[in-house]
């Protein structure tokens, strides 16, 4: 093999392994975990926790994603959105994925044990098992409520960030968990409406396939209402201040507008804009939590008049 061919092969291989980790998803997971860390302390998060525990959470999330790729390789080959993934393309073998997932998952667990605490390491491992095994292997093919039940694993990151700093699960961390838990179904069902024919072809019982698009639109709207109410709880419980409240109301009303338009319209083309905004919503909401955490105490102490 020539030097140029070897270099090109190594670049492809590196990109394939990176794709296994679902980097866009993992980046959002890591961000919400870091916000959980910041909210857990009035000051600055210790740098080793912020950097190395965040890396540990990211590595274990990437490990779960790689296992998901392996388990779903046959399904992925049937869907336009996923058929270009490394395994359906034949770029790597199953044993390579297993070794890779084990290595990065083990490294992530070690980092969390060493630089955070055993509770966070085990909770993160439980989240990995919840997504890679319970959801991917069993729930995804067993029930149209797969994403609701399995969403608990995906909702864990801010709670993990919290425990990485405090070493315990406190009520504010539960609100962070619930926000993502309730956000997950309307986020994913919007995508499922757009991809319902592919899910039907792959025999995956997603809600639009089993109960129809109209019912799914209603569920998206109802879940978004519940999400809006839960998103207010950090303010109502004194966890966050007025800056967060303004953001939560503004971002939440916009999400409700998307969900209502999707519910009242027969145009399925609204599903993907709703899905896209849901990602922006979660990022914006958690950004508001972090900004409020540091700025609102300062603003609240400013003299008036």
C-alpha positions as CSV (number, residue, x, y, z in Angstrom):
1,X,0.0,0.0,0.0
2,X,1.4,3.4,-0.9
3,X,1.9,6.1,1.6
4,X,-1.0,8.1,0.2
5,X,-3.3,5.1,0.3
6,X,-2.3,4.3,3.9
7,X,-2.9,7.9,5.0
8,X,-6.3,8.0,3.3
9,X,-7.2,4.6,5.0
10,X,-6.2,5.9,8.4
11,X,-8.3,9.1,8.0
12,X,-11.3,7.0,7.0
13,X,-10.8,4.7,9.9
14,X,-10.5,7.6,12.4
15,X,-13.7,9.1,11.0
16,X,-15.5,5.8,11.2
17,X,-14.6,5.4,14.9
18,X,-15.6,9.0,15.6
19,X,-19.0,8.4,13.8
20,X,-19.6,5.4,16.0
21,X,-19.7,7.7,19.1
22,X,-22.5,9.9,17.6
23,X,-20.4,13.1,18.3
24,X,-23.3,15.5,17.8
25,X,-25.5,13.7,20.4
26,X,-22.5,13.2,22.8
27,X,-21.7,16.9,22.6
28,X,-25.2,17.8,23.7
29,X,-25.0,15.1,26.4
30,X,-21.7,16.5,27.7
31,X,-23.0,20.1,27.6
32,X,-26.0,19.3,29.8
33,X,-23.8,17.3,32.2
34,X,-21.4,20.3,32.5
35,X,-24.4,22.6,33.2
36,X,-25.4,20.2,36.0
37,X,-21.9,20.6,37.4
38,X,-22.1,24.4,37.4
39,X,-25.5,24.4,39.0
40,X,-24.3,22.1,41.8
41,X,-21.9,24.7,43.3
42,X,-22.2,28.5,43.9
43,X,-18.6,28.9,42.8
44,X,-16.4,27.4,40.1
45,X,-16.4,23.7,39.5
46,X,-12.9,22.1,40.3
47,X,-11.1,21.9,37.0
48,X,-10.3,18.2,37.3
49,X,-14.0,17.5,37.7
50,X,-15.1,19.8,35.0
51,X,-12.6,18.5,32.4
52,X,-11.9,14.9,33.3
53,X,-15.4,13.9,34.7
54,X,-17.0,15.5,31.6
55,X,-14.6,13.5,29.4
56,X,-15.5,10.4,31.3
57,X,-19.3,11.0,30.8
58,X,-18.6,11.7,27.1
59,X,-16.5,8.5,26.6
60,X,-19.2,6.4,28.3
61,X,-21.9,8.0,26.2
62,X,-19.8,7.3,23.1
63,X,-19.4,3.7,24.2
64,X,-23.2,3.3,24.4
65,X,-23.6,4.9,21.0
66,X,-21.1,2.5,19.5
67,X,-23.0,-0.5,21.0
68,X,-26.2,1.0,19.5
69,X,-24.5,1.1,16.1
70,X,-23.6,-2.6,16.4
71,X,-27.0,-3.8,17.6
72,X,-28.8,-1.7,15.0
73,X,-26.5,-2.5,12.0
74,X,-29.2,-4.5,10.1
75,X,-31.9,-1.9,10.8
76,X,-29.5,0.9,9.8
77,X,-28.9,-0.7,6.5
78,X,-32.6,-0.3,5.6
79,X,-32.9,3.4,6.5
80,X,-31.7,6.3,4.3
81,X,-30.7,8.3,7.4
82,X,-28.4,5.6,8.7
83,X,-27.3,3.4,5.8
84,X,-24.1,5.3,5.4
85,X,-22.9,4.5,8.9
86,X,-19.7,2.5,9.2
87,X,-21.1,-0.9,9.8
88,X,-23.8,-0.9,7.0
89,X,-21.1,0.3,4.6
90,X,-18.8,-2.6,5.7
91,X,-16.0,-0.3,6.8
92,X,-15.5,-2.3,10.0
93,X,-16.3,-5.6,11.7
94,X,-18.4,-6.2,14.8
95,X,-15.4,-7.2,17.0
96,X,-13.8,-3.9,16.3
97,X,-16.8,-2.0,17.6
98,X,-16.9,-4.2,20.7
99,X,-13.2,-3.6,21.5
100,X,-13.6,0.1,20.8
101,X,-16.7,0.5,23.0
102,X,-15.1,-1.5,25.8
103,X,-11.9,0.6,25.7
104,X,-13.5,4.0,25.8
105,X,-16.3,2.9,28.2
106,X,-13.7,1.5,30.6
107,X,-11.6,4.6,30.3
108,X,-14.6,6.8,31.0
109,X,-15.6,4.7,34.0
110,X,-12.0,5.0,35.4
111,X,-12.0,8.8,34.9
112,X,-15.3,9.2,36.7
113,X,-14.2,6.9,39.6
114,X,-10.9,8.7,40.0
115,X,-11.8,12.3,39.4
116,X,-15.5,12.4,40.4
117,X,-16.8,9.7,42.7
118,X,-18.0,6.1,42.6
119,X,-21.7,7.1,42.6
120,X,-21.3,9.1,39.4
121,X,-19.3,6.2,37.8
122,X,-21.9,3.7,38.6
123,X,-24.8,5.9,37.6
124,X,-23.2,6.6,34.3
125,X,-22.6,2.9,33.8
126,X,-26.3,2.3,34.5
127,X,-27.2,5.0,31.9
128,X,-24.9,3.2,29.4
129,X,-26.7,-0.1,30.1
130,X,-30.1,1.6,29.9
131,X,-29.5,3.0,26.4
132,X,-27.2,0.4,24.8
133,X,-29.0,-2.7,26.2
134,X,-32.4,-2.1,27.7
135,X,-33.5,0.5,25.1
136,X,-31.6,-0.7,22.0
137,X,-31.9,-4.4,22.4
138,X,-35.3,-4.7,24.0
139,X,-37.5,-1.7,24.2
140,X,-36.9,-0.3,20.7
141,X,-38.4,-3.4,19.1
142,X,-41.0,-4.2,21.8
143,X,-43.3,-1.2,22.3
144,X,-44.2,2.2,20.8
145,X,-43.5,3.7,24.2
146,X,-39.8,2.7,23.6
147,X,-38.5,6.3,23.6
148,X,-40.6,7.3,26.7
149,X,-39.2,4.4,28.8
150,X,-35.8,4.5,27.3
151,X,-35.6,8.2,27.6
152,X,-34.6,7.9,31.3
153,X,-31.1,6.9,30.2
154,X,-30.7,9.9,27.9
155,X,-32.1,12.2,30.6
156,X,-29.3,11.3,33.1
157,X,-26.4,13.6,32.0
158,X,-27.3,16.8,34.1
159,X,-27.9,14.6,37.1
160,X,-24.5,12.9,36.5
161,X,-22.9,16.3,36.3
162,X,-24.5,17.2,39.6
163,X,-23.4,14.1,41.4
164,X,-19.9,14.5,40.0
165,X,-19.6,17.7,42.1
166,X,-21.7,16.8,45.1
167,X,-21.5,13.1,45.4
168,X,-25.2,12.8,46.0
169,X,-28.5,13.1,44.2
170,X,-30.4,16.3,45.3
171,X,-33.9,17.5,44.4
172,X,-32.6,20.2,41.9
173,X,-30.8,17.5,40.0
174,X,-34.2,15.6,39.6
175,X,-35.7,18.7,37.9
176,X,-32.9,18.7,35.4
177,X,-33.4,15.0,34.8
178,X,-37.2,15.5,34.3
179,X,-36.7,18.3,31.8
180,X,-34.8,16.1,29.4
181,X,-36.9,13.1,30.2
182,X,-40.1,14.9,29.1
183,X,-38.3,16.6,26.2
184,X,-37.2,13.4,24.7
185,X,-40.6,12.0,23.3
186,X,-41.7,15.2,21.4
187,X,-38.1,15.6,20.1
188,X,-37.8,12.1,18.8
189,X,-41.4,11.6,17.7
190,X,-41.1,14.6,15.4
191,X,-38.3,12.9,13.7
192,X,-40.2,9.6,13.7
193,X,-43.1,11.3,11.8
194,X,-40.7,12.3,9.1
195,X,-39.1,8.9,9.0
196,X,-42.1,6.7,9.7
197,X,-42.0,4.8,6.4
198,X,-38.4,3.8,7.1
199,X,-39.3,2.7,10.6
200,X,-42.2,0.6,9.2
201,X,-39.8,-1.0,6.7
202,X,-37.4,-1.9,9.5
203,X,-40.3,-3.2,11.6
204,X,-39.6,-0.8,14.5
205,X,-42.8,0.0,16.3
206,X,-42.4,3.8,16.6
207,X,-45.5,5.7,17.6
208,X,-46.4,7.1,14.1
209,X,-46.2,3.5,12.7
210,X,-48.3,1.8,15.3
211,X,-50.8,4.6,16.2
212,X,-50.7,6.9,13.2
213,X,-49.4,10.4,12.6
214,X,-52.5,12.2,14.0
215,X,-52.2,10.5,17.4
216,X,-48.4,11.2,17.4
217,X,-49.0,14.9,16.7
218,X,-51.3,15.1,19.7
219,X,-48.8,13.3,21.9
220,X,-46.1,15.7,20.8
221,X,-48.3,18.7,21.7
222,X,-49.3,17.3,25.1
223,X,-45.8,16.4,26.1
224,X,-44.6,19.9,25.1
225,X,-47.2,21.4,27.4
226,X,-45.9,19.2,30.2
227,X,-42.4,20.1,29.3
228,X,-43.2,23.8,29.5
229,X,-44.7,23.4,33.0
230,X,-41.7,21.3,34.2
231,X,-39.3,23.8,32.8
232,X,-40.7,26.4,35.2
233,X,-39.9,24.4,38.3
234,X,-36.2,25.5,38.6
235,X,-37.6,29.0,39.1
236,X,-40.6,28.1,41.2
237,X,-38.4,26.0,43.6
238,X,-35.8,28.8,44.0
239,X,-33.2,26.9,42.1
240,X,-32.9,29.6,39.4
241,X,-33.8,33.3,39.1
242,X,-35.7,35.7,36.9
243,X,-33.2,35.5,34.0
244,X,-33.9,31.8,33.6
245,X,-37.6,32.3,33.9
246,X,-37.6,34.7,31.0
247,X,-35.6,32.3,28.9
248,X,-37.7,29.3,29.9
249,X,-41.0,31.1,29.0
250,X,-39.7,32.5,25.8
251,X,-38.1,29.3,24.5
252,X,-40.9,27.2,25.8
253,X,-43.6,29.2,24.1
254,X,-41.7,28.9,20.8
255,X,-41.6,25.2,21.2
256,X,-45.3,25.1,22.0
257,X,-45.9,27.1,18.8
258,X,-44.1,24.5,16.8
259,X,-45.9,21.7,18.5
260,X,-49.3,23.4,18.0
261,X,-48.7,24.1,14.4
262,X,-47.7,20.5,13.8
263,X,-50.8,19.3,15.7
264,X,-53.2,21.4,13.8
265,X,-51.7,21.0,10.4
266,X,-51.8,18.0,8.0
267,X,-48.5,19.1,6.6
268,X,-45.8,16.6,7.7
269,X,-43.1,18.9,6.5
270,X,-43.5,20.7,9.8
271,X,-42.1,17.7,11.6
272,X,-38.4,18.4,10.8
273,X,-38.5,22.1,11.8
274,X,-40.1,21.0,15.1
275,X,-37.3,18.4,15.5
276,X,-34.7,20.9,14.7
277,X,-36.1,23.5,17.1
278,X,-36.3,20.9,19.9
279,X,-32.5,20.6,19.8
280,X,-32.0,24.3,19.9
281,X,-34.6,24.6,22.7
282,X,-32.7,22.2,25.0
283,X,-29.4,23.9,24.3
284,X,-30.9,27.3,24.9
285,X,-32.7,26.3,28.1
286,X,-29.6,24.8,29.7
287,X,-27.6,27.8,28.6
288,X,-30.2,30.0,30.4
289,X,-29.8,27.9,33.5
290,X,-26.1,28.3,33.6
291,X,-26.1,32.1,32.8
292,X,-28.8,32.7,35.4
293,X,-26.8,30.7,38.0
294,X,-23.9,33.1,37.8
295,X,-25.5,36.4,36.7
296,X,-28.8,36.6,38.6
297,X,-27.3,36.7,42.1
298,X,-25.2,39.6,41.0
299,X,-28.1,41.4,39.3
300,X,-30.4,40.8,42.3
301,X,-28.0,42.6,44.7
302,X,-27.7,45.7,42.5
303,X,-29.3,48.8,44.1
304,X,-32.5,49.9,42.6
305,X,-33.1,53.6,41.9
